Amino acid sequence: MYLDPTYTIVMIIIMGVAAISQLWISSSYSKYSKVKPKNGLTGEQAGEKILQGEKFPVDIVVQGGSLSDHFDPRNNTVTLSTSSKNSSVADIAVTAHEFGHVSQKFSKSFLFNIRNSLVPVVNIGSQLGYILIILGFSLNLLQLSTIGLILFSFSTIFALITIPLERDATKRGLHFLSKYNLISQENLPGAKSILNAASMTYVASLITSLLNLFFFFSRVRRKH
């Protein structure tokens, strides 16, 4: 498939945005992982305090490298990175954010439910859609390309929903930080800095997905 120069240039710019967002969160995490909260709590202990206070029916597992933390709603497990055993503002902030996602599930957040329902479709559509688009162009079967485009579009919808969902998880996480006195007020800006940096990676993903969708759409439309 021919990629016009404009698309190539924009893709380079998007790759630059993604690289900058990754650098931002890495540098922010590195900075605040060296800042210890006055109460001496670790990220894991912060998670246990939230769990005890909120009575969420989830388990905490500690494994993986830094910033690999995530919540799996399928088995109700919050996986914290091994760095969560450290006492730092960064690890406490990341832990609180993951419990923000836990709160979304058990408060029956509409966006959370929609996003989870899209996961299997996106996992299939992002790969199969691209293949169908290429095959459609190669075999001159526009209907096949159109089906591929529809499947591929779900990844863009997924990326679009993810941004407000992540922002909401951050808001809920910040609430937990204050509610359970996990960090002091003077360290709150540092926690916000880390979580805002993390949200930029999702913005970069959305821009990339939109760009790809627009490019494929314009190619399919040009063929009609």
N, C-alpha and C positions, 0 to 999 in steps of 0.2 A: 504493500500500500504506500502510495506517495505521501510524504509529509511535507507540506509547504513550509517555506522558510519562516513565515510568521508563527506558525504553530511550534516550530523548533525553538525559536527565540523565546516564546512565552513559556515553553516547557523548561527551558534553562532558568528562566526567572522563577518559576514555581519551585524548581529544585533548590534554588537559592533561598527562597522563603522557608522551605522545609528544613534546610540545613541551619538557617538562622534560628528557627524556632527550637530545634533540637539543641543548638548551642546555648540558647537562652535558658532552657530548663536545666541543662546539665550544669551550667555555671551557677545558676540560682540554687540548685540543690547542693552543689559543692560548697557554696558559701554558707548556707544555713545549716548544713550538716555539721558544721564546726561550732555552731551556736547552741549551747546547752540551756535547757529551761531551768529556772530556779528550783523547781520541784524535783528535778533529777529523773523525771519519768523517761522511759524508753518508748519508742513507737509501739512496741508490742504491749507494754503496760497500759498505754493510752487506749489501745484497742480493747483491752480487758476491762478497763473502767467504763468505757462506753457500753460494752456488751452487758456488764453487770447492771448498769443504770437503766438501759433501755429494754433489757430482757429479750433481745432479738434471738430467735432460734437458729443461730449460725455458729459455725466452728471457725477457729483461727488456726491457720497453718503458716508456719514460717519456713520459707524456702525461696531460692532464686536470688538473682543479683539485684542491685539497686534499681529502683523505679520499675520493678516488675510486678509491683503490688496490683492486685485486682480482686474483684468480687465475682464469684461464679454463682448466679442465681439458680442454676440447675441443681446443684447439690448444697446450696446455702453455705458456701465456704469462702471466707475472706483469707486470701493468700497474701501474706506480708513478706517482703524481701528480708533476707538475713540481716540487712542493715537496720531493720526495725528493732533489733536488740540493742542498738545504740541510743544514748540519750541525746537527742538533738531536736531542734525546732522543725527541721526538714522532715524527719521521719514521723514525728507526731502529726504534722500537717497532712502528709500523704495518707497516714492511717485514718485520720478523721474524714478525709475525702472518700475513702473506700467505704467507710460506714455511712457516708452520705448516700451512696448507692444502695446500701442495705436498707436504709430508711425509705428510699424510693420504692423498693419492692414491697415492703410491708405496710406502706401507706397507700399501696395500690396506685402509684403514679401512672397517669395515662401514657405519658411519653415513654416511661420505662417499659411498660407492657407492649407498646407499639414497637419500640426498638427491638425488644427480645423476640417478638413474633417475626421480625424481618431477618433475624440472624441466619436461619437456614436458607432463606430465599437469596440473601446476599452472598452467602458462601458459594452457592451454586451459580447464581446469576452473574457474578463478577467474572468468573472464569468461562462459563459456558456462553455467556453473552458475547464476550470478546471473540471467542472462536466462531460463533455463528455469524457475527458481523464480517469477519475476514472471509469465511467460506462463501457468504452471500455475495461479497464483492468479487471474489475469485471465480465463482460459478455463474455470476450475473443473475443471481436469484435475490431480488430485492426484498421479497417477503421474508426470506430467511434472515437477511440483515436487519429488517424491521423488528423481527422477534428478538434478535440478539440485542438490539438497541433498547427494547423494553426491559429485557432482563438486566442489562447493564445499568439502566436508570435507577434500579433499586439501590444500588450502592451509593448513588448520589443522595437519594432520599434518606438513606441510613446515615450518611455523613451530616446531612442537614439537621436531622433529629438529634444527633449526638451532641452538637454544640450546646443547645439550651439544657440538655440533660446533664452534661458535665458541669455547666455553670450552676445548675440547681444542686448537684451533689456537693459542689464547693460551698455553696450557701449553707447547706445542711451541716457540712463538716465544720465550718466556722462556728456554727451554733453549738456544736458539741464541744469545741475548744473552750468556749466561754462557759457553757453550762456545767462542765465538769472540771473547770479550772486546769485544763491540761497544759496551757502555757500562759504566761503573763501578758498583760495588755501591751507592754513594750515590745514583745516578740510577735505580736499579731501581724504587723506589716510584713514581716519576713515570711510568715505562713501564707499570707495573701499573695506575695510575690511569686512563691513557688507554684501555687495553684493557678495563678493567672498565666504563668509561663507554660504550664502544662496544657492549658486550654488552647494556646496558640497552635499547638501541634494538630489539634482537631480542625482549626480554621484552615491551616495549610492543606490538610487532607480534603476538606470540602472544596477548596479552590481547585485543587488538582482534579478532583472528580468532576466538577462542573466543566472544567476545560475539556477533559476527555469526552464527556457527554456531548458538549456543543460541537466538538470536532467530528465525532461519529455521526451526529444528527445532520450536520451540514453535508457530509459525504453521502449519506443515504438520500437526503433531499435532492442533492445534485444529480443523483442517478435516476430520479423519477422524471 
